[in-house]
Amino acid sequence: MATPTYIALATETLSGSDASITFGSIPSSYRDLVLVAQVPGHSGVAQVYLRYNGDNTSSYTNVYMRGTASAAQTGSDSVTLNYLFNYAPVDAVAITQIMDYSATDKHKTILTRTNMPSTATVAYAARWPSTAAITSIEVFTNAGTLDAGSTLSLYGIEA
């Protein structure tokens, strides 16, 4: 079995603040995609989401587990956006894997692991109910902006 290889497709580092970052024209030549988001602490509280191919209408099915220093939570929901993390006054790193992103015969499976060292560790499993190949990924906040110093990198995974 071949060892998976990460191929850097694009990296965006914000020199100022911005409400969203879009990775467009994603080639269909890889098996999976991995998005790594590293964001500095933020004075306002917002949530960061992913949107595939500009789709505002599909309902993403999510299950999650979260652990803090004092509690654990689990749950599920169905929302019109794919949740990435709470953008709070802490540094955060999120790694999102999108399996079979270019397949046109199945829904897309997404796994996200988020680490906010001073507050929580969260894991999400999600499904985007579309058979369309993913050709663009938008990372955006529901309020406010991503701050300067935020770095987002997209990788294609070769099998």
Residue pairs with C-beta under 8 A, 6 or more apart in sequence:
2 158
2 159
4 31
4 157
4 158
4 159
5 157
5 158
6 34
6 155
6 156
6 157
7 30
7 155
7 156
7 157
7 158
8 153
8 154
8 155
9 23
9 26
9 27
9 33
9 154
9 155
9 156
10 23
10 153
10 154
11 151
11 152
11 153
11 154
12 21
12 23
12 151
12 152
12 153
13 149
13 150
13 151
14 21
14 146
14 147
14 148
14 149
14 150
14 151
15 148
16 148
17 145
17 146
17 147
17 148
18 145
18 146
19 140
19 141
19 144
19 145
19 146
20 138
20 139
20 140
20 141
20 146
21 138
21 139
21 140
21 146
21 150
21 152
22 136
22 137
22 138
22 139
23 35
23 136
23 137
23 138
23 139
23 152
23 154
24 135
24 136
25 135
25 136
26 33
26 101
26 134
26 135
26 136
26 137
26 154
27 156
28 102
28 133
28 135
29 102
29 156
30 101
30 102
30 156
30 157
30 158
31 99
31 100
31 157
31 158
31 159
32 97
32 98
32 99
32 100
32 101
32 156
32 157
33 97
33 98
33 101
33 134
33 137
33 154
33 155
33 156
33 157
34 95
34 96
34 97
34 98
34 154
34 155
34 157
35 50
35 94
35 95
35 96
35 98
35 137
35 139
35 152
35 153
35 154
35 155
36 93
36 94
36 95
36 96
36 152
36 153
36 155
37 48
37 84
37 85
37 92
37 93
37 94
37 95
37 96
37 139
37 150
37 151
37 152
38 91
38 92
38 93
38 150
38 151
38 152
39 48
39 87
39 91
39 92
39 93
39 146
39 147
39 149
39 150
39 151
40 91
40 147
40 148
40 149
40 150
41 88
41 89
41 90
41 91
42 87
42 88
42 89
42 144
42 147
43 89
44 87
44 143
44 144
45 86
45 87
45 88
45 89
45 143
46 86
46 87
46 141
46 142
46 143
46 144
47 83
47 84
47 85
47 86
47 87
47 141
47 142
47 143
48 83
48 84
48 85
48 86
48 87
48 94
48 139
48 140
48 141
48 146
49 81
49 82
49 83
49 84
49 139
49 140
49 141
49 142
50 81
50 82
50 83
50 84
50 96
50 110
50 137
50 138
50 139
51 81
51 82
51 137
51 138
51 140
52 82
52 108
52 128
52 130
52 134
52 136
52 137
52 138
53 130
53 132
53 134
53 135
53 136
54 136
54 138
55 128
55 130
56 80
57 80
58 80
58 128
58 129
58 130
59 78
59 79
59 80
59 129
60 78
60 79
60 80
60 81
60 82
60 83
60 126
60 127
60 128
60 129
61 76
61 77
61 78
61 126
61 127
61 129
62 76
62 77
62 78
62 79
62 82
62 83
62 124
62 125
62 126
63 74
63 75
63 76
63 124
63 125
63 126
64 73
64 74
64 75
64 76
64 83
64 122
64 123
64 124
64 125
65 72
65 73
65 74
65 122
65 123
66 72
66 73
66 74
66 120
66 121
66 122
66 123
67 73
67 120
67 121
67 122
68 119
68 120
82 110
82 112
82 126
82 128
83 112
83 124
83 126
84 94
84 96
84 112
84 114
84 139
85 92
85 94
85 112
85 114
85 116
85 122
86 92
86 116
87 141
87 144
87 146
88 116
88 119
90 116
90 117
90 118
90 119
91 116
91 117
92 114
92 115
92 116
93 114
93 115
94 112
94 113
94 114
94 115
95 112
95 113
95 114
96 110
96 111
96 112
97 110
97 111
97 112
98 108
98 109
98 110
98 134
98 137
99 108
99 109
99 110
99 111
100 106
100 108
100 109
101 108
101 133
101 134
102 133
102 134
103 131
103 133
104 131
104 132
104 133
105 131
106 131
107 127
107 128
107 129
107 130
107 131
108 127
108 128
108 130
108 134
109 125
109 126
109 127
110 124
110 125
110 126
110 127
110 128
111 123
111 124
111 125
111 126
112 122
112 123
112 124
112 126
113 121
113 122
113 123
114 120
114 121
114 122
114 123
114 124
115 121
116 122
128 134
137 154
139 146
139 152
